[in-house]
Amino acid sequence: MANQTVSVDDPMSFDPPNVNIKAGDTVTWNWSGSGHSVTSDDGTFDSDVQSAPFTFSQTFSTAGTFGYYCKVHGDAGGIGMSGTVVVS
């Protein structure tokens, strides 16, 4: 299993916003900014709104494309502050 790290930054961005992983891998979001969330488009995970320093991890066990967004600065479907996790 591997771990992919994404920064939750100001001004309103995920870096990198899109990651490619394998089933069973974990993505860890690290807050360097404040007032952001990591919320899945389908509602399966939600960090709630957090401020730095904070980390949130999610393990992806099945293949697919999983969208996520900041519920303060974005919305489901790739609107605003958002990204995707592609699991093969």
Biopython code that builds the backbone (N, CA, C, O; Angstrom):
import numpy as np
from Bio.PDB.StructureBuilder import StructureBuilder

atoms = [
    (1, "MET", "N", (0.843, -1.180, 0.000)),
    (1, "MET", "CA", (0.000, 0.000, 0.000)),
    (1, "MET", "C", (0.887, 1.240, 0.000)),
    (1, "MET", "O", (1.982, 1.254, 0.562)),
    (2, "ALA", "N", (0.376, 2.271, -0.646)),
    (2, "ALA", "CA", (1.121, 3.527, -0.755)),
    (2, "ALA", "C", (0.274, 4.670, -0.214)),
    (2, "ALA", "O", (-0.930, 4.534, 0.003)),
    (3, "ASN", "N", (0.936, 5.793, -0.004)),
    (3, "ASN", "CA", (0.257, 6.977, 0.501)),
    (3, "ASN", "C", (0.545, 8.145, -0.424)),
    (3, "ASN", "O", (1.705, 8.425, -0.727)),
    (4, "GLN", "N", (-0.482, 8.820, -0.869)),
    (4, "GLN", "CA", (-0.366, 10.016, -1.703)),
    (4, "GLN", "C", (-0.751, 11.211, -0.836)),
    (4, "GLN", "O", (-1.757, 11.158, -0.128)),
    (5, "THR", "N", (0.035, 12.287, -0.881)),
    (5, "THR", "CA", (-0.231, 13.461, -0.060)),
    (5, "THR", "C", (-0.710, 14.619, -0.928)),
    (5, "THR", "O", (-0.165, 14.874, -2.002)),
    (6, "VAL", "N", (-1.737, 15.315, -0.445)),
    (6, "VAL", "CA", (-2.289, 16.493, -1.107)),
    (6, "VAL", "C", (-2.288, 17.633, -0.098)),
    (6, "VAL", "O", (-2.732, 17.455, 1.036)),
    (7, "SER", "N", (-1.797, 18.796, -0.497)),
    (7, "SER", "CA", (-1.832, 19.979, 0.369)),
    (7, "SER", "C", (-3.160, 20.702, 0.209)),
    (7, "SER", "O", (-3.660, 20.864, -0.904)),
    (8, "VAL", "N", (-3.716, 21.127, 1.309)),
    (8, "VAL", "CA", (-4.925, 21.945, 1.317)),
    (8, "VAL", "C", (-4.445, 23.361, 1.619)),
    (8, "VAL", "O", (-4.158, 23.711, 2.764)),
    (9, "ASP", "N", (-4.365, 24.172, 0.550)),
    (9, "ASP", "CA", (-3.662, 25.450, 0.610)),
    (9, "ASP", "C", (-4.582, 26.650, 0.497)),
    (9, "ASP", "O", (-5.738, 26.549, 0.086)),
    (10, "ASP", "N", (-4.026, 27.783, 0.876)),
    (10, "ASP", "CA", (-4.591, 29.078, 0.518)),
    (10, "ASP", "C", (-3.717, 29.607, -0.606)),
    (10, "ASP", "O", (-2.503, 29.422, -0.522)),
    (11, "PRO", "N", (-4.220, 30.239, -1.635)),
    (11, "PRO", "CA", (-5.630, 30.599, -1.752)),
    (11, "PRO", "C", (-6.457, 29.496, -2.419)),
    (11, "PRO", "O", (-6.301, 29.231, -3.611)),
    (12, "MET", "N", (-7.299, 28.885, -1.675)),
    (12, "MET", "CA", (-8.332, 27.965, -2.146)),
    (12, "MET", "C", (-7.870, 26.984, -3.211)),
    (12, "MET", "O", (-8.331, 27.041, -4.351)),
    (13, "SER", "N", (-6.951, 26.073, -2.843)),
    (13, "SER", "CA", (-6.528, 25.066, -3.811)),
    (13, "SER", "C", (-6.091, 23.785, -3.109)),
    (13, "SER", "O", (-5.653, 23.795, -1.958)),
    (14, "PHE", "N", (-6.227, 22.679, -3.846)),
    (14, "PHE", "CA", (-5.645, 21.405, -3.475)),
    (14, "PHE", "C", (-4.418, 21.227, -4.359)),
    (14, "PHE", "O", (-4.482, 21.500, -5.557)),
    (15, "ASP", "N", (-3.303, 20.776, -3.793)),
    (15, "ASP", "CA", (-2.065, 20.667, -4.566)),
    (15, "ASP", "C", (-1.404, 19.317, -4.314)),
    (15, "ASP", "O", (-0.854, 19.100, -3.234)),
    (16, "PRO", "N", (-1.445, 18.397, -5.293)),
    (16, "PRO", "CA", (-2.136, 18.499, -6.566)),
    (16, "PRO", "C", (-3.622, 18.193, -6.382)),
    (16, "PRO", "O", (-3.987, 17.463, -5.461)),
    (17, "PRO", "N", (-4.473, 18.731, -7.232)),
    (17, "PRO", "CA", (-5.910, 18.475, -7.077)),
    (17, "PRO", "C", (-6.314, 17.063, -7.513)),
    (17, "PRO", "O", (-7.277, 16.501, -6.991)),
    (18, "ASN", "N", (-5.584, 16.499, -8.462)),
    (18, "ASN", "CA", (-5.928, 15.189, -9.017)),
    (18, "ASN", "C", (-4.795, 14.211, -8.761)),
    (18, "ASN", "O", (-3.637, 14.501, -9.062)),
    (19, "VAL", "N", (-5.129, 13.049, -8.205)),
    (19, "VAL", "CA", (-4.127, 12.038, -7.915)),
    (19, "VAL", "C", (-4.569, 10.695, -8.481)),
    (19, "VAL", "O", (-5.761, 10.408, -8.589)),
    (20, "ASN", "N", (-3.583, 9.881, -8.838)),
    (20, "ASN", "CA", (-3.807, 8.527, -9.336)),
    (20, "ASN", "C", (-3.172, 7.552, -8.357)),
    (20, "ASN", "O", (-1.987, 7.659, -8.042)),
    (21, "ILE", "N", (-3.968, 6.601, -7.878)),
    (21, "ILE", "CA", (-3.488, 5.620, -6.915)),
    (21, "ILE", "C", (-4.004, 4.243, -7.304)),
    (21, "ILE", "O", (-4.783, 4.101, -8.247)),
    (22, "LYS", "N", (-3.561, 3.229, -6.565)),
    (22, "LYS", "CA", (-4.047, 1.866, -6.751)),
    (22, "LYS", "C", (-5.021, 1.518, -5.623)),
    (22, "LYS", "O", (-4.959, 2.102, -4.541)),
    (23, "ALA", "N", (-5.903, 0.580, -5.878)),
    (23, "ALA", "CA", (-6.843, 0.135, -4.850)),
    (23, "ALA", "C", (-6.070, -0.300, -3.611)),
    (23, "ALA", "O", (-5.080, -1.025, -3.709)),
    (24, "GLY", "N", (-6.530, 0.146, -2.447)),
    (24, "GLY", "CA", (-5.878, -0.137, -1.186)),
    (24, "GLY", "C", (-4.960, 0.976, -0.709)),
    (24, "GLY", "O", (-4.518, 0.967, 0.440)),
    (25, "ASP", "N", (-4.666, 1.946, -1.595)),
    (25, "ASP", "CA", (-3.812, 3.076, -1.231)),
    (25, "ASP", "C", (-4.596, 4.123, -0.454)),
    (25, "ASP", "O", (-5.827, 4.135, -0.461)),
    (26, "THR", "N", (-3.859, 4.997, 0.215)),
    (26, "THR", "CA", (-4.431, 6.040, 1.050)),
    (26, "THR", "C", (-4.018, 7.410, 0.545)),
    (26, "THR", "O", (-2.871, 7.619, 0.151)),
    (27, "VAL", "N", (-4.959, 8.340, 0.559)),
    (27, "VAL", "CA", (-4.653, 9.748, 0.282)),
    (27, "VAL", "C", (-4.741, 10.495, 1.607)),
    (27, "VAL", "O", (-5.706, 10.346, 2.357)),
    (28, "THR", "N", (-3.711, 11.305, 1.882)),
    (28, "THR", "CA", (-3.685, 12.137, 3.083)),
    (28, "THR", "C", (-3.654, 13.593, 2.655)),
    (28, "THR", "O", (-2.770, 14.017, 1.910)),
    (29, "TRP", "N", (-4.624, 14.349, 3.131)),
    (29, "TRP", "CA", (-4.679, 15.791, 2.862)),
    (29, "TRP", "C", (-4.094, 16.508, 4.064)),
    (29, "TRP", "O", (-4.500, 16.255, 5.199)),
    (30, "ASN", "N", (-3.138, 17.405, 3.821)),
    (30, "ASN", "CA", (-2.482, 18.185, 4.870)),
    (30, "ASN", "C", (-2.864, 19.650, 4.725)),
    (30, "ASN", "O", (-2.613, 20.266, 3.690)),
    (31, "TRP", "N", (-3.466, 20.197, 5.760)),
    (31, "TRP", "CA", (-3.877, 21.599, 5.744)),
    (31, "TRP", "C", (-2.673, 22.504, 5.992)),
    (31, "TRP", "O", (-1.991, 22.378, 7.009)),
    (32, "SER", "N", (-2.420, 23.417, 5.055)),
    (32, "SER", "CA", (-1.476, 24.508, 5.295)),
    (32, "SER", "C", (-2.230, 25.827, 5.281)),
    (32, "SER", "O", (-1.679, 26.880, 5.602)),
    (33, "GLY", "N", (-3.508, 25.750, 4.901)),
    (33, "GLY", "CA", (-4.411, 26.893, 4.934)),
    (33, "GLY", "C", (-5.509, 26.632, 5.947)),
    (33, "GLY", "O", (-5.515, 25.592, 6.605)),
    (34, "SER", "N", (-6.422, 27.554, 6.075)),
    (34, "SER", "CA", (-7.477, 27.433, 7.084)),
    (34, "SER", "C", (-8.856, 27.638, 6.479)),
    (34, "SER", "O", (-9.019, 28.322, 5.469)),
    (35, "GLY", "N", (-9.853, 27.022, 7.129)),
    (35, "GLY", "CA", (-11.238, 27.184, 6.704)),
    (35, "GLY", "C", (-11.610, 26.372, 5.482)),
    (35, "GLY", "O", (-12.372, 26.838, 4.635)),
    (36, "HIS", "N", (-11.066, 25.129, 5.377)),
    (36, "HIS", "CA", (-11.337, 24.265, 4.223)),
    (36, "HIS", "C", (-11.796, 22.887, 4.696)),
    (36, "HIS", "O", (-11.572, 22.493, 5.840)),
    (37, "SER", "N", (-12.446, 22.170, 3.779)),
    (37, "SER", "CA", (-12.810, 20.776, 4.039)),
    (37, "SER", "C", (-12.364, 19.918, 2.873)),
    (37, "SER", "O", (-12.027, 20.423, 1.802)),
    (38, "VAL", "N", (-12.366, 18.609, 3.097)),
    (38, "VAL", "CA", (-12.238, 17.611, 2.039)),
    (38, "VAL", "C", (-13.511, 16.784, 2.135)),
    (38, "VAL", "O", (-13.692, 16.003, 3.069)),
    (39, "THR", "N", (-14.384, 16.965, 1.163)),
    (39, "THR", "CA", (-15.713, 16.362, 1.180)),
    (39, "THR", "C", (-15.931, 15.629, -0.132)),
    (39, "THR", "O", (-15.785, 16.225, -1.199)),
    (40, "SER", "N", (-16.280, 14.341, -0.077)),
    (40, "SER", "CA", (-16.475, 13.571, -1.302)),
    (40, "SER", "C", (-17.778, 13.966, -1.985)),
    (40, "SER", "O", (-18.763, 14.313, -1.334)),
    (41, "ASP", "N", (-17.755, 13.906, -3.309)),
    (41, "ASP", "CA", (-18.952, 14.222, -4.084)),
    (41, "ASP", "C", (-20.123, 13.334, -3.695)),
    (41, "ASP", "O", (-21.268, 13.784, -3.682)),
    (42, "ASP", "N", (-19.839, 12.058, -3.375)),
    (42, "ASP", "CA", (-20.927, 11.116, -3.074)),
    (42, "ASP", "C", (-21.239, 10.997, -1.575)),
    (42, "ASP", "O", (-22.082, 10.191, -1.182)),
    (43, "GLY", "N", (-20.563, 11.794, -0.740)),
    (43, "GLY", "CA", (-20.865, 11.820, 0.683)),
    (43, "GLY", "C", (-20.240, 10.716, 1.513)),
    (43, "GLY", "O", (-20.576, 10.575, 2.688)),
    (44, "THR", "N", (-19.326, 9.917, 0.929)),
    (44, "THR", "CA", (-18.738, 8.819, 1.692)),
    (44, "THR", "C", (-17.674, 9.262, 2.677)),
    (44, "THR", "O", (-17.400, 8.545, 3.639)),
    (45, "PHE", "N", (-17.065, 10.423, 2.465)),
    (45, "PHE", "CA", (-16.120, 10.941, 3.453)),
    (45, "PHE", "C", (-16.210, 12.452, 3.528)),
    (45, "PHE", "O", (-16.554, 13.122, 2.554)),
    (46, "ASP", "N", (-15.894, 12.978, 4.710)),
    (46, "ASP", "CA", (-15.972, 14.424, 4.951)),
    (46, "ASP", "C", (-15.101, 14.763, 6.158)),
    (46, "ASP", "O", (-15.321, 14.253, 7.257)),
    (47, "SER", "N", (-14.128, 15.614, 5.947)),
    (47, "SER", "CA", (-13.241, 16.024, 7.038)),
    (47, "SER", "C", (-13.873, 17.075, 7.933)),
    (47, "SER", "O", (-13.374, 17.341, 9.026)),
    (48, "ASP", "N", (-14.970, 17.678, 7.479)),
    (48, "ASP", "CA", (-15.567, 18.866, 8.066)),
    (48, "ASP", "C", (-14.572, 20.022, 7.888)),
    (48, "ASP", "O", (-13.427, 19.789, 7.502)),
    (49, "VAL", "N", (-14.979, 21.221, 8.156)),
    (49, "VAL", "CA", (-14.131, 22.398, 7.946)),
    (49, "VAL", "C", (-13.053, 22.429, 9.026)),
    (49, "VAL", "O", (-13.349, 22.349, 10.218)),
    (50, "GLN", "N", (-11.797, 22.548, 8.590)),
    (50, "GLN", "CA", (-10.648, 22.490, 9.489)),
    (50, "GLN", "C", (-9.677, 23.628, 9.194)),
    (50, "GLN", "O", (-9.763, 24.283, 8.155)),
    (51, "SER", "N", (-8.763, 23.850, 10.116)),
    (51, "SER", "CA", (-7.704, 24.838, 9.961)),
    (51, "SER", "C", (-6.358, 24.189, 10.235)),
    (51, "SER", "O", (-6.264, 23.213, 10.980)),
    (52, "ALA", "N", (-5.320, 24.741, 9.626)),
    (52, "ALA", "CA", (-3.960, 24.233, 9.818)),
    (52, "ALA", "C", (-3.540, 24.416, 11.266)),
    (52, "ALA", "O", (-3.902, 25.410, 11.896)),
    (53, "PRO", "N", (-2.777, 23.464, 11.804)),
    (53, "PRO", "CA", (-2.336, 22.217, 11.176)),
    (53, "PRO", "C", (-3.386, 21.114, 11.383)),
    (53, "PRO", "O", (-3.895, 20.936, 12.489)),
    (54, "PHE", "N", (-3.698, 20.389, 10.331)),
    (54, "PHE", "CA", (-4.671, 19.304, 10.402)),
    (54, "PHE", "C", (-4.373, 18.347, 9.258)),
    (54, "PHE", "O", (-3.916, 18.773, 8.198)),
    (55, "THR", "N", (-4.628, 17.055, 9.462)),
    (55, "THR", "CA", (-4.532, 16.070, 8.395)),
    (55, "THR", "C", (-5.776, 15.205, 8.397)),
    (55, "THR", "O", (-6.399, 14.984, 9.436)),
    (56, "PHE", "N", (-6.128, 14.718, 7.212)),
    (56, "PHE", "CA", (-7.270, 13.824, 7.035)),
    (56, "PHE", "C", (-6.859, 12.776, 6.017)),
    (56, "PHE", "O", (-6.319, 13.113, 4.964)),
    (57, "SER", "N", (-7.107, 11.507, 6.319)),
    (57, "SER", "CA", (-6.733, 10.418, 5.415)),
    (57, "SER", "C", (-7.941, 9.593, 5.030)),
    (57, "SER", "O", (-8.875, 9.412, 5.813)),
    (58, "GLN", "N", (-7.900, 9.090, 3.787)),
    (58, "GLN", "CA", (-8.958, 8.219, 3.290)),
    (58, "GLN", "C", (-8.299, 7.106, 2.477)),
    (58, "GLN", "O", (-7.500, 7.371, 1.579)),
    (59, "THR", "N", (-8.641, 5.866, 2.799)),
    (59, "THR", "CA", (-8.158, 4.718, 2.035)),
    (59, "THR", "C", (-9.223, 4.344, 1.012)),
    (59, "THR", "O", (-10.409, 4.268, 1.331)),
    (60, "PHE", "N", (-8.785, 4.113, -0.213)),
    (60, "PHE", "CA", (-9.683, 3.786, -1.313)),
    (60, "PHE", "C", (-9.493, 2.318, -1.674)),
    (60, "PHE", "O", (-8.433, 1.931, -2.167)),
    (61, "SER", "N", (-10.510, 1.503, -1.431)),
    (61, "SER", "CA", (-10.380, 0.059, -1.611)),
    (61, "SER", "C", (-10.879, -0.447, -2.958)),
    (61, "SER", "O", (-10.584, -1.581, -3.336)),
    (62, "THR", "N", (-11.624, 0.369, -3.683)),
    (62, "THR", "CA", (-12.156, -0.070, -4.976)),
    (62, "THR", "C", (-11.755, 0.897, -6.085)),
    (62, "THR", "O", (-11.532, 2.085, -5.852)),
    (63, "ALA", "N", (-11.672, 0.353, -7.291)),
    (63, "ALA", "CA", (-11.329, 1.173, -8.459)),
    (63, "ALA", "C", (-12.471, 2.128, -8.790)),
    (63, "ALA", "O", (-13.641, 1.844, -8.529)),
    (64, "GLY", "N", (-12.100, 3.262, -9.368)),
    (64, "GLY", "CA", (-13.096, 4.243, -9.786)),
    (64, "GLY", "C", (-12.528, 5.641, -9.728)),
    (64, "GLY", "O", (-11.362, 5.837, -9.386)),
    (65, "THR", "N", (-13.354, 6.605, -10.062)),
    (65, "THR", "CA", (-12.984, 8.019, -9.993)),
    (65, "THR", "C", (-13.845, 8.665, -8.920)),
    (65, "THR", "O", (-15.073, 8.604, -8.972)),
    (66, "PHE", "N", (-13.192, 9.280, -7.954)),
    (66, "PHE", "CA", (-13.863, 9.837, -6.800)),
    (66, "PHE", "C", (-13.598, 11.339, -6.733)),
    (66, "PHE", "O", (-12.468, 11.769, -6.499)),
    (67, "GLY", "N", (-14.637, 12.123, -6.937)),
    (67, "GLY", "CA", (-14.515, 13.569, -6.845)),
    (67, "GLY", "C", (-14.607, 14.033, -5.410)),
    (67, "GLY", "O", (-15.271, 13.411, -4.581)),
    (68, "TYR", "N", (-13.929, 15.140, -5.123)),
    (68, "TYR", "CA", (-14.011, 15.749, -3.800)),
    (68, "TYR", "C", (-13.911, 17.258, -3.942)),
    (68, "TYR", "O", (-13.500, 17.764, -4.986)),
    (69, "TYR", "N", (-14.287, 17.975, -2.893)),
    (69, "TYR", "CA", (-14.309, 19.433, -2.939)),
    (69, "TYR", "C", (-14.233, 20.003, -1.534)),
    (69, "TYR", "O", (-14.390, 19.281, -0.550)),
    (70, "CYS", "N", (-13.994, 21.297, -1.448)),
    (70, "CYS", "CA", (-14.089, 22.037, -0.192)),
    (70, "CYS", "C", (-15.510, 22.569, -0.105)),
    (70, "CYS", "O", (-15.959, 23.287, -0.998)),
    (71, "LYS", "N", (-16.225, 22.220, 0.970)),
    (71, "LYS", "CA", (-17.623, 22.643, 1.048)),
    (71, "LYS", "C", (-17.793, 24.129, 1.347)),
    (71, "LYS", "O", (-18.917, 24.630, 1.332)),
    (72, "VAL", "N", (-16.709, 24.837, 1.616)),
    (72, "VAL", "CA", (-16.768, 26.288, 1.794)),
    (72, "VAL", "C", (-16.504, 26.999, 0.458)),
    (72, "VAL", "O", (-17.125, 28.020, 0.165)),
    (73, "HIS", "N", (-15.576, 26.451, -0.355)),
    (73, "HIS", "CA", (-15.118, 27.140, -1.564)),
    (73, "HIS", "C", (-15.377, 26.376, -2.855)),
    (73, "HIS", "O", (-14.847, 26.754, -3.900)),
    (74, "GLY", "N", (-16.165, 25.324, -2.817)),
    (74, "GLY", "CA", (-16.436, 24.534, -4.007)),
    (74, "GLY", "C", (-17.742, 23.798, -3.877)),
    (74, "GLY", "O", (-18.549, 24.072, -2.988)),
    (75, "ASP", "N", (-17.939, 22.843, -4.790)),
    (75, "ASP", "CA", (-19.139, 22.020, -4.758)),
    (75, "ASP", "C", (-18.873, 20.754, -5.549)),
    (75, "ASP", "O", (-17.909, 20.675, -6.312)),
    (76, "ALA", "N", (-19.738, 19.762, -5.360)),
    (76, "ALA", "CA", (-19.619, 18.506, -6.086)),
    (76, "ALA", "C", (-19.632, 18.748, -7.587)),
    (76, "ALA", "O", (-20.219, 19.716, -8.072)),
    (77, "GLY", "N", (-18.978, 17.858, -8.309)),
    (77, "GLY", "CA", (-18.955, 17.965, -9.758)),
    (77, "GLY", "C", (-17.828, 18.823, -10.295)),
    (77, "GLY", "O", (-17.864, 19.243, -11.452)),
    (78, "GLY", "N", (-16.821, 19.090, -9.463)),
    (78, "GLY", "CA", (-15.661, 19.840, -9.948)),
    (78, "GLY", "C", (-15.817, 21.343, -9.931)),
    (78, "GLY", "O", (-15.117, 22.046, -10.659)),
    (79, "ILE", "N", (-16.717, 21.846, -9.117)),
    (79, "ILE", "CA", (-16.957, 23.298, -9.049)),
    (79, "ILE", "C", (-16.046, 23.920, -8.007)),
    (79, "ILE", "O", (-15.992, 23.449, -6.871)),
    (80, "GLY", "N", (-15.330, 24.972, -8.380)),
    (80, "GLY", "CA", (-14.479, 25.702, -7.439)),
    (80, "GLY", "C", (-13.333, 24.873, -6.932)),
    (80, "GLY", "O", (-12.675, 24.174, -7.702)),
    (81, "MET", "N", (-13.088, 24.944, -5.634)),
    (81, "MET", "CA", (-11.991, 24.210, -5.014)),
    (81, "MET", "C", (-12.362, 22.732, -4.965)),
    (81, "MET", "O", (-13.149, 22.309, -4.119)),
    (82, "SER", "N", (-11.784, 21.946, -5.885)),
    (82, "SER", "CA", (-12.176, 20.538, -6.038)),
    (82, "SER", "C", (-11.038, 19.738, -6.635)),
    (82, "SER", "O", (-10.033, 20.294, -7.076)),
    (83, "GLY", "N", (-11.206, 18.429, -6.644)),
    (83, "GLY", "CA", (-10.222, 17.536, -7.229)),
    (83, "GLY", "C", (-10.796, 16.158, -7.422)),
    (83, "GLY", "O", (-11.975, 15.920, -7.158)),
    (84, "THR", "N", (-9.949, 15.234, -7.890)),
    (84, "THR", "CA", (-10.376, 13.856, -8.091)),
    (84, "THR", "C", (-9.289, 12.902, -7.623)),
    (84, "THR", "O", (-8.098, 13.210, -7.661)),
    (85, "VAL", "N", (-9.739, 11.733, -7.181)),
    (85, "VAL", "CA", (-8.857, 10.611, -6.889)),
    (85, "VAL", "C", (-9.241, 9.517, -7.876)),
    (85, "VAL", "O", (-10.382, 9.056, -7.884)),
    (86, "VAL", "N", (-8.287, 9.100, -8.711)),
    (86, "VAL", "CA", (-8.522, 8.025, -9.682)),
    (86, "VAL", "C", (-7.828, 6.780, -9.136)),
    (86, "VAL", "O", (-6.615, 6.761, -8.930)),
    (87, "VAL", "N", (-8.629, 5.745, -8.909)),
    (87, "VAL", "CA", (-8.137, 4.509, -8.327)),
    (87, "VAL", "C", (-8.181, 3.404, -9.381)),
    (87, "VAL", "O", (-9.230, 3.120, -9.957)),
    (88, "SER", "N", (-7.013, 2.781, -9.624)),
    (88, "SER", "CA", (-6.965, 1.692, -10.615)),
    (88, "SER", "C", (-6.793, 0.341, -9.916)),
    (88, "SER", "O", (-6.731, -0.694, -10.580)),
]
sb = StructureBuilder()
sb.init_structure("model")
sb.init_model(0)
sb.init_chain("A")
sb.init_seg("    ")
for serial, (resi, resn, name, xyz) in enumerate(atoms, 1):
    if name == "N":
        sb.init_residue(resn, " ", resi, " ")
    sb.init_atom(name, np.array(xyz, "f"), 0.0, 1.0, " ", f" {name:<3s}", serial, name[0])
structure = sb.get_structure()
